[in-house]
């Protein structure tokens, strides 16, 4: 994209204008109105912008007695800043019209949003090969350095444009990693996922593909660490539940590529806990499901009763708490549950606001007693907690019987 005789404008990520070896940006000049004016003219470069529209943009909430004069002042300051590019006299970036202003579209200019959209459209053409699609996706990904004017994302006019380019970016990312994963290019999949997550850390599909790729590449430790990071991100920091498909990844993450073990004593050491059990056994929900199914089958054969209990975090009015309250309260509740149950009992995080517990060889009376013990302990340990706990329980059944 670089050419000494071209003006290069970046709108994706940090805003800048480059000509030759000269670059101007807003980092060392905090005159917000001046730069907002320039960004607006570039973003809507295909049309003339009226004076009234620019005044509404910059002084909508101001009682300026002379907004037209203020606009001229900002335009003068902007032209002074643009003069630092040392453009030839016939390459004026902003041109005047009878009733307004516009970006000079006759300039030899490369704008990253236009290049990004060009490669996106090329990647979605009918009839192209998978390799052509991938190559155009790669070029688009390289251009996308960040969301559209991300340092000014709080400005209303920027939001819909930002959302559009962000959604296109994710579409390109998903297409590229799907092709690369199918081709077995695991290293590039991981690199693209990491790059994309630096821009959007809440796309579960990208996290999913990164973990799946790491596990398939034999990097189980890295896959497990990232899985745990994502679970914490969604459950504890955002107070939302990852998808069921994502949670099921855990069974892939724990697979290992170790050599077959022939020493039974070494196997025992791997299986044994490092010390005596302390409190109930907490596990990932996917493990909980496997254990539940095994225990229920065994209980049916031995005529024992297993209860499933669900504890829910709600606010004082019985609704869903704020994400920050969920995060802190869920962490505390996990400690209260673990300390209130027997070592033979098992529990797991069911979703952002709920824990699920399996009580072995129990009854309704015992389950009620255990739930009350947990809620009392939580209240005693955290008397100022902004949430309350509600619970339900019942006998476990297999196959919905």
N, C-alpha and C positions, 0 to 999 in steps of 0.2 A: 504493500500500500504506500510505501515511502517514495517520494519523488521530490527533488530539491525545488522544482518549479511549481509544485502543487501546494495548495493550502490543505492541511489535514486537520479535521475537526473531530474531537472525541466527545461523544455524549453518553457513551456507555461506561459507567464508572465515574472517574474523575473528569471533569470538564476541562478541555484545553484546546487551544488553536496553535498549530505549528506551521511555520513557513521557513524552509531551509533549516538552519541551526537555531532559529529563534522560536521560543515557546512562551505563550502567555496563558495564565490561568488565574483563578480567583484565590489561590492559597495565600498569597502575600498581600492581597487587597480585599478587604472585607466590605466593600461597597456593594451591598446585596442588590440594590435596585439596578445599578449599572449592569451587573452580570445577568440579572433576571431578564432585563431588556434584550440583551444579546442572545441568550438561550431561547427566548420566545421567538425572536425573529428567525433564528436558525431552524427551530423545530417546525415552524409554519412558513417555511421558506418559499412554498409554492404560491403564496398569495401576498398581496399588499395588506399591511396591517394599519388600520386607521389610527389616527391620533387618539380618538376617544377610547378605542379598545386598549391601547397601551396605557392610557391614564387609568382606566378601570383595573387593569392588571396591577399597576404599581401603587395606586393611591385609592383603592376601593374603600378602605376604612379610614381615610384621612380627610381632614377638613381644610386641605390646602386652599389658600385664597387664589393661587395662580398655578393650577396643575399643568397648564400648557407650558408655562415658563419653566416649571420644575422638570418637565419632560425634556425640554431643549437643553437644560443644564446637564441632565443625565446623558443625553446623546453626545454632547460635547465631551464629557468625561470619558465616555466609551470610545469615541474616536481617538482621543488622546492615548488611551491604553492600547488600542489597536495599532497605533502608529509605531509602537515598539517592535512590531513584526517587520518593519522596514519594507513594506510592500511597494511595488512600483506605483507611480502616481495614477495609472489607469486601472488599478485593482482596488477600488473602493469596496469595502465589505458591505457597508450599509448605504442604500440609495434612497433618495427623497422622491416622493411623489406629491401630487397636488394635495391630497388629503391624508397622507400618511407616509409610512416607511416600509422597506422590505430588505431582505437579504439579497445580495447580488448573485443571482443564479447563473450569470454568464461567466463566473470565475471558474478557473480550473481547480476544482475542489473535490476532495474525497471526504465524505462524512461517514463515520463508522456505522451509524444506524442503517444507512442506505446499503452499505456493503453487507452488513449482517442480514438484512432482509433479502438481498439478492441471492445469497448463498442458501438461505432457508427455502426460497422459492425453487431454486435449482434442485435442492434435495428432495422436493416433493413432486417433481415432474413425473408424469405418467410414462412408463416404459423404460426408465433408466435402470441401469444395473445396480446391484447392491453395492458394488465398489464405488460407482459414481455417487450414489447417495451418501455413502460413508465419507468420501472425500469432501463433498460439499458441507456435510455436518462438521467435519474437522475444521474447515476454514471458518465457518460461522462461530464455532466454539472458541477458536483462537481470537476472534475479534471481540467477543463479549467479555469485557474486563470487569463488568459490574452492572448493576441495574441502571436504568436510564436516569441520568442526573441524580444519582443516589444521595448526593450531599444536599439536594434541594427537594427531597421527596415529600416534605411537608407542604409544598405549594400545591394548591388544588388542581391547577391545570396539568401538572406533571403526573398526578396519580393514575389517570386512565392510560396514558402512554406507557408509564412504568409497568402497569399490570399487563399490557399487551406484549411488550418485549420480553418480560419475565416469563409469560406463559409460552411464548414462541421458543425461548431458550430452553425451557424444561422439555418441550416437545422434541427439540433437536437432541438434547442430552439423552432422553429415553430411547430415541431411534438409534443413536450411535452406540450406546452400550448394549442394546439388544443385538445389533449386528455383530459387534466385536465379541460378545459373549458366545454367540453361536459359532463364530470363527475360532474360538478358543484363545483369543488375544487377551488373556486375563490381566496381564500387567497394564495394558492400556485402559482396560475397563476400570481398574482400580484408580489409575491416574485421573481419568475423566470424572469418576465419582467424587474423588477428593476435591478436584477443582470446582465441581458444581456445588458441593456442600459448603464450600467457602463463601458461596453466594446465597444459597438457599439451604439452610441447615435443617429444614423441617419437611423435606420431601422424603416420605417413608420409602418410596420405591427406590430412590438412589441409595439410601442407607441399606436397604434390603439387598440390592445388587452388589454393593461393596462387601458386605458380610459374606454373601454367598460366594463371591469371587475369591475372597481371601481363604475361605474354608476349602474351596475346590483346589486352590493353589497350594494347599498343605500348610497354610499359615493360620492354624487353629487358634494359637494364642492371640494373634492380632484380631482375628475374627471375633473371638470371645470378648476381648476388651472393648471392641467397637459395639458389639451387641449390648454389653452392660452400660456403655456410655449412652446409647440411644434409649434404652429402657429408663435410665435416670433422667435423660433429657425430657422425654414425653411424660412419664409418670410424675416425677418429683419436681421438675422445673416448670412444666407447662400444664400439669394437671389433666392430661388427656391420655386416652388409651391407644397404644399401637394396634394395628390391624391384627386379626387372627393369623393371617398369612405370615406377618412379620414374627409373631410370637413363636410360630412353628419352626422358625429358622433355628431355634436353639438346639434341636436334635441334630442338625447338620453341623453346627458350630462345635459340638463336643466330640465329634469324630476325630480320631487321631490316625496318623500314618506310621505309628511305631511298629517295629518288628514284632513278630509273634513271640510271646513270652513263654518260656519252657520251665522256668523256676516257679513252682507253686507258692513258695514262701514269699517271693517278690510280689506275686499277684495278691496274696493276703495283705501285704503291707500297703499296696495301692488301695485295696478295698476298705481297710480299717480306718476309722477316724483317728486323728492324731492324739486324742485324749478322750476321757469319758464324756458322753453326751451331756450337753447343757441346754435345758429347755427343749421346746418342740423343734421339729425339723422344718426349716423353711427352704422352699425350693422354687425354681421357675415353674410357671403354670403348665408348660408342656410336660415337665416331669411329673407334676401333680396329677395330670390326667392319666399318665401311664400307671402311676402307683394306685390311683383311685380304681381304675379298671381291674387291676390285679387283686386289690383288697376286696372289692365287691364280689368278684367271682369266688374268692376264698371264703368270704363270709357266707355266701349262699350255700356252699358245701358244708360249712361247719355250724350253720344255723346261728351265727352271731349277728349282732346289729351294728351297723356303721351309720353315723350321722354326718350330714353335711351342713355346715353352718356358714352363713354369709353375714359379715359385719360391714355396714355402710357408714361412711362419713358424710354427715349432712350439716348444714348450717343451723342456727338456732330456730329458724322457721321451718326446717325440714327440707329446704331446697339444696341445690348444689353450691358448695362454697366457692370462693374465689380461688384461682389456681395457686396463689402463694399459700393460702390457708390449707389447701389440699396437700401440697408438698410437705409442709412441716408436720401436719397432723398425721399423714400416712406413715411418715418415718417414726413418729412417736408410737402410733398404734402397732406397728410391727414389733417394736420392743415390748409393748404391753402384752401382746398376744404370746410372743415367744416365752416371756417370763411367767405366764399364767397357765400354760398347758403342760402336759406330761411329755417326757422325752419320746414316747411312742406316737404322739399326735403329730399331724402334718398340716402345714398351712402354706398358702401362696398368695401373691398379689393377683387378684382376679381382673381388676382394671384400675383406673386412676383413683377411684374413691372406695373400692371394696377389697376386702380380703376374704378368702375362702378357706375353711378349716375342715379337716376330716378327723372325727373322733372315733376311735376304735372301741369296740365292746362297750357300748354306751346305751343310754335310754333318754327319753324326753326330759325326765327330771334332772339327769346328770348334765345334759346339754344346756338346759336352762341355767343350772348352777354355774357351769363354765362360762357362759356368755355374761352372766351377771358379774362373775369374778373379773373378767376382762374389762368390762365397762367401769366397775368400781376402781380397779387399779388405774385405768387411764384417767379417771376424774381425780383420783388422789394424787397422781404424779403430775398432772397438768391442769390444775384447778382454774386457770385463766384461759384455757383453750377456747378459741372462738367457734368450735364445732361441737357437735354431740354425736353419739354413736347409736345406731339402730341395728337390730339383728333379727334374723330368722333362721330356723333350722328344721331339719326333717330327716327321716330315714333315707339312706342312699339306696338307689335302685339301678339295675343294669338294663340297658336297651329300652329305657322309658317305661318299664313294666310297673 
